[in-house]
Amino acid sequence: MQTSLVAEPDHELEFVACLLETAHESGLCINEAALVNFYVALKSKPLVILTGPGGSGKIAAVKCLARILMGDCARCQLMAGHPWTFERSENLAMFSEVHTRYTTEKLLWLIEEAWLPENMQRVFIACLTRISPAEVLSFFTEVAAQLRHDQLMRLGDVHFPEPIPFPPNLFLIGTMDRLHFDWWDHDLLSMTTVVQWPIVGTLAPVSQNGSAPPWEGEFLRSCVRHKQAVYHKVYSILRQQKQPLLPLLQIEALLKARAMPDVDWLIDETMLYLANSWSRLGNGLFDPSNRRNLDIALDLAIAQILLPHVEDRMRENVALREQLLTAISGQFPRSAGFVLAHANLQ
């Protein structure tokens, strides 16, 4: 009896290729790593904030990803995150209250729909567009703090008599028109990835095909969240390389000595992102080369996960900034950019 040598197709890799192709065809002037970073961030944690200048294609990128992932359906809800049009109204407080209640009700509807047995293998996305610091606090920081226990006791302006479990197939995205994000918080970062969106052009509307593509279930199966699975996946992919995580270990030692004595949990968060940077079958999502894929993913993980937790210490400690730059310059340009940006804010 002969064993088949036909390799299993990597549907997740096909999805990423389709995402990039559709984005380019639609007019998104952006490097491919930015879109893949958004996708990997969504795999890694249930909350994502895209921050960058207005008109840079953040909302269009959400639409593009949702359209390809889910097809044309109501399971992706885009909502105005903040009532900007009423900023100068005498009734601003009333309009803000009504707006918050509307957003809360929409999110509760998505939670209810996502938990239906027939929807457990379907993706649900809520996107709050152009949020302000108020929504960062109420719909991301406060929600993230509760999601550390996988349940909600309050949402927006509603408090629940009993905890509500958060569905694993629901993802909350926010877009923020700010060049610099300054609302770093331990609770926020525990369940949220803040992605700095590049300053580039806009994305035209994505064409509708009216049918759901085959990648939705693959996406949910590919999301690695549990610690044991995370470390097993990273080890199985990188075990043939010599000291692949040495830069991360060096930064860990530096942070322990200069900023945070207990960073083990932060390394776990970084490994979570790394694990999701490869497909379920072990192919790099940023680059087919494991080494180059690791370099890109590690750079993004350091910039988006490690450094935000020590942002306040970097502002105060010149020696820490200089040592971090020495450790990451040359190999990790995004991470170096994060450090330099905060040095310039002094």
C-alpha positions in Angstrom: 0.0 0.0 0.0 1.5 3.3 -1.1 1.4 6.4 1.0 0.2 9.6 -0.7 3.0 12.2 -1.0 0.6 15.1 -1.9 1.2 18.0 0.5 -1.8 19.4 2.4 -2.7 22.8 0.9 -2.1 25.7 3.2 -5.4 27.6 3.1 -4.3 30.3 5.5 -1.3 31.1 3.3 -3.7 31.2 0.3 -5.9 33.6 2.3 -3.0 36.0 3.1 -2.0 36.0 -0.6 -5.6 36.8 -1.6 -5.7 39.6 1.0 -2.6 41.2 -0.3 -3.6 40.8 -3.9 -7.1 42.3 -3.3 -5.6 45.2 -1.4 -3.2 46.1 -4.1 -5.8 45.8 -6.8 -8.1 48.0 -4.7 -5.5 50.8 -4.4 -4.1 50.4 -0.9 -0.6 51.9 -1.1 1.0 50.1 1.8 3.8 47.6 2.4 2.6 44.0 2.7 3.9 43.6 6.2 1.4 46.1 7.6 -1.6 44.2 6.4 -0.2 40.9 7.5 0.6 42.5 10.9 -3.0 43.5 11.2 -4.1 39.9 10.4 -1.6 38.3 12.9 -2.7 40.8 15.6 -6.3 39.7 15.1 -5.3 36.1 15.4 -3.4 36.7 18.6 -5.9 38.8 20.6 -9.6 39.5 20.4 -9.1 43.3 20.5 -7.1 45.4 18.0 -6.7 49.2 17.6 -5.4 50.6 14.4 -3.9 54.1 15.0 -2.6 56.5 12.5 -3.5 59.7 10.6 -7.0 60.1 9.1 -7.3 59.0 5.5 -4.5 56.5 5.7 -6.7 53.5 4.8 -7.4 52.0 8.3 -11.1 51.6 7.9 -10.7 50.4 4.3 -8.2 47.8 5.4 -10.8 46.5 7.9 -13.4 46.3 5.2 -11.0 44.5 2.9 -10.0 41.8 5.4 -13.6 41.3 6.5 -14.9 41.0 3.0 -12.3 38.4 2.0 -12.6 36.5 5.3 -16.4 36.5 5.7 -18.0 37.5 2.4 -20.8 40.0 2.1 -22.7 39.6 5.3 -24.0 41.4 8.4 -21.5 39.7 10.7 -19.1 42.6 10.2 -20.6 45.7 11.8 -18.8 49.1 11.3 -20.0 51.8 13.7 -19.0 55.4 14.3 -16.9 55.1 17.4 -17.4 58.6 18.7 -20.2 61.3 18.0 -17.8 63.8 16.5 -20.5 65.6 14.6 -22.1 66.7 17.9 -18.9 68.0 19.5 -20.1 71.6 19.4 -23.7 70.8 20.3 -25.2 72.2 23.5 -26.7 68.7 24.0 -23.4 66.9 23.7 -23.8 64.9 26.9 -27.2 63.6 25.8 -26.0 62.7 22.3 -22.9 61.0 23.8 -25.1 58.9 26.1 -27.4 57.9 23.2 -24.4 57.1 21.0 -22.8 54.9 23.8 -26.1 53.0 24.3 -26.5 52.4 20.6 -22.9 51.0 20.3 -23.4 48.9 23.4 -26.7 47.4 22.0 -25.0 46.6 18.7 -22.1 44.8 20.5 -24.5 42.9 22.7 -26.4 41.7 19.6 -23.1 40.5 18.0 -22.2 38.6 21.3 -25.6 36.9 21.2 -25.4 36.0 17.6 -21.8 34.7 17.9 -22.8 32.3 20.7 -25.6 30.6 18.6 -24.6 27.0 18.0 -24.9 27.4 14.2 -22.5 30.4 14.3 -19.7 28.9 16.4 -17.5 28.4 13.3 -18.3 31.8 11.9 -16.4 35.0 12.4 -18.0 38.1 13.9 -16.3 41.5 13.7 -17.3 44.8 15.3 -15.3 47.9 14.2 -15.6 51.2 16.0 -14.3 53.8 13.6 -12.5 57.0 14.6 -12.7 56.4 18.3 -11.6 59.0 20.9 -9.7 58.3 24.2 -13.1 57.9 25.8 -13.9 54.8 23.7 -10.4 53.5 24.2 -11.2 53.4 27.9 -14.8 52.2 27.9 -14.8 49.7 25.0 -11.2 48.6 25.0 -9.3 49.1 28.3 -12.3 48.1 30.5 -13.3 45.3 28.2 -9.8 44.0 28.0 -9.5 43.9 31.8 -12.6 41.7 32.0 -11.6 39.5 29.1 -8.6 38.3 31.2 -11.3 36.3 32.9 -13.1 35.5 29.6 -16.3 37.2 30.6 -18.0 40.6 30.9 -19.8 42.2 33.8 -20.3 45.5 32.1 -20.1 46.9 28.6 -20.3 50.5 27.7 -23.0 52.0 30.0 -24.6 48.6 30.8 -23.9 46.5 33.9 -25.0 42.9 33.9 -26.6 41.0 36.8 -24.6 37.9 35.8 -21.3 37.5 33.9 -21.6 37.2 30.1 -19.0 34.9 28.5 -17.2 36.4 25.6 -17.4 34.4 22.4 -14.0 33.2 20.9 -15.2 34.0 17.4 -15.9 37.7 18.0 -13.3 40.3 17.3 -13.4 44.0 18.3 -11.5 46.5 16.2 -11.1 50.2 16.7 -9.6 52.8 14.4 -8.1 56.0 15.8 -7.0 59.1 13.8 -3.9 59.8 15.9 -0.3 59.9 14.8 0.9 58.9 18.3 -1.0 56.6 20.7 -0.5 57.8 24.3 -3.0 55.7 26.3 -0.9 52.7 27.1 -2.3 50.7 30.0 -1.6 47.2 31.4 -5.2 46.2 31.2 -5.6 47.5 27.7 -2.5 45.7 26.4 -3.4 42.4 28.1 -6.0 41.7 25.5 -5.4 44.4 22.8 -2.8 44.9 20.1 -2.3 48.5 19.2 -1.1 48.6 15.6 0.6 51.8 14.3 -0.8 52.2 10.8 1.6 53.6 8.1 1.1 57.0 6.7 0.1 56.1 3.1 -2.8 56.4 0.7 -6.4 55.3 0.9 -8.1 52.1 -0.2 -11.0 52.1 -2.7 -14.1 50.1 -1.9 -13.6 46.4 -2.3 -15.7 44.7 -5.0 -18.5 42.5 -3.6 -18.8 38.9 -4.8 -21.8 38.0 -2.6 -20.4 34.7 -1.5 -18.4 33.7 1.6 -14.9 32.4 0.9 -13.5 29.1 2.4 -11.1 30.7 4.8 -13.4 31.6 7.7 -13.1 28.3 9.5 -9.4 28.1 8.7 -8.9 31.4 10.4 -10.6 30.3 13.6 -8.6 27.1 13.7 -5.4 29.0 13.1 -5.8 31.3 16.1 -3.3 30.1 18.7 -4.1 31.5 22.2 -3.2 28.9 24.8 0.3 29.0 26.3 1.2 25.4 25.8 0.2 25.4 22.2 2.0 28.7 21.6 5.4 27.5 22.9 5.0 24.1 21.2 4.3 25.7 17.8 7.2 28.2 18.1 9.6 25.4 19.2 8.6 23.0 16.4 9.2 25.7 13.8 12.4 27.2 15.1 14.1 24.2 16.6 16.5 23.7 13.7 17.9 27.3 14.1 20.7 28.2 16.3 19.6 30.6 19.2 16.7 32.0 17.2 15.3 33.9 20.2 18.6 35.3 21.5 17.6 39.0 20.8 14.4 38.5 22.8 16.4 37.0 25.7 18.8 39.9 25.6 15.9 42.4 25.7 14.3 40.4 28.5 17.5 40.6 30.6 17.8 44.4 30.0 14.2 45.0 31.0 14.6 42.9 34.2 17.6 44.9 35.1 16.4 48.4 34.2 12.6 48.5 34.1 10.5 45.4 35.1 11.8 42.7 37.4 8.9 40.4 36.4 8.6 40.2 32.6 7.9 36.5 32.2 4.3 37.1 31.4 5.4 39.8 28.8 7.6 37.2 27.1 4.6 34.9 27.0 2.6 37.7 25.2 5.5 38.1 22.7 5.6 34.4 22.0 1.8 34.5 21.4 2.3 36.9 18.6 5.2 34.9 17.2 3.2 31.7 17.2 0.4 33.4 15.1 3.0 34.7 12.6 3.1 31.2 11.1 0.2 29.5 9.5 -1.4 26.4 11.1 0.9 24.3 8.8 4.0 26.1 9.8 4.5 28.5 6.8 5.6 32.1 7.5 2.9 34.7 6.9 5.4 37.6 6.5 8.0 35.7 4.5 8.5 32.1 3.3 12.0 32.0 5.0 11.7 31.1 8.7 14.6 33.4 9.6 13.2 36.4 7.8 9.7 35.7 9.0 11.0 35.6 12.6 12.9 38.8 12.2 9.8 40.7 10.9 7.5 39.1 13.5 9.9 39.7 16.4 10.4 43.3 15.4 6.6 43.9 15.4 6.1 42.0 18.6 8.8 44.0 20.4 7.4 47.3 19.1 3.7 46.5 19.8 3.9 44.3 22.9 7.1 44.6 24.9 8.0 48.3 24.5 4.5 49.8 25.2 4.6 48.2 28.7 7.8 50.2 29.5 6.9 53.4 27.6 6.7 55.5 30.8 10.0 54.2 32.0 11.7 55.0 28.6 10.5 58.6 28.9 12.2 58.9 32.3 15.3 56.9 31.8 17.8 58.0 29.2 20.1 55.0 29.9 17.3 52.6 29.3 16.5 54.1 26.0 20.1 54.1 24.9 20.6 50.4 25.9 17.4 49.4 24.1 18.5 51.2 21.0 21.9 49.4 21.2 20.1 46.1 21.5 17.6 46.5 18.6 19.1 49.0 16.2 20.1 47.4 12.8 17.9 44.3 13.2 14.6 45.7 14.4 13.8 49.1 12.6 10.2 49.3 13.9 11.2 48.8 17.5 14.0 51.3 17.1 11.5 53.7 15.7 9.2 53.3 18.7 12.1 54.1 21.1 13.2 57.1 19.1 9.7 58.5 18.8 9.3 58.5 22.6 12.8 60.0 23.0 11.7 62.8 20.8 8.6 63.4 22.9 10.7 64.3 25.9 
